[in-house]
Amino acid sequence: MDKARARKILEQPLDRLWTVQGFGKIATNITTNARLHVWDRMVVDPEVPAVHSHAYPFRSLVLAGIVRNLRYTEWPSGPWNRVITDTEGPSLAVADLKEAVTEVYREGDQYSQEAHEIHWSIPDDGTVTLVEWDFFRAPKAMHVFWRGAVPWQDAKPREATPEEVLAVTRRALAIWF
């Protein structure tokens, strides 16, 4: 996948199935283990916690735009709430997170994360990434973190509306292509 192929997908976005995830992205599958993400704050759900780990390791290629990635380290207790989701369902705990490093990735850059690494992705509007993951190395659980009394809201993807898809893809094309 390169920027030219991504552009073709963004120019005809309604030819594909897209999902919205509350972290602020729409996504479409490219292969069984690769997805195209288009990031935009207009699809952020403010009740979905953005700091999380994954159920699988992944690699991300920035095809257009800029991604800031904040990685955290964890201590056993502290002011952060944590939900651990696995095959048994969600369970609550507390954690203390410390920002460890802020990384900035631009067009053409790649980065990767192991499943257990806690992070918060902060892409510029219209940023387009290709994400590949390794299901075979997947642990059972992922973690979601937030502060305060706001109850946990699941970030489970939902089908994107045509209006959302067109708004996000048009803005990506206008900003980065």
Secondary structure, DSSP 8 states (H G I E B T S, - for coil): --HHHHHHHHHSGGGS--EEETEEEEEEEEETTEEEEEEEEEEE-TTS--EE--SS-EEEEEEESEEEEEEEEEEEEEEEEEEEESTT--EEEEEEEEEEEEEEEETT-EEEE-TT-EEEEEE-TT-EEEEEE-GGG--S-EEEEEESS--------EE--HHHHHHHHHHHHHHH-
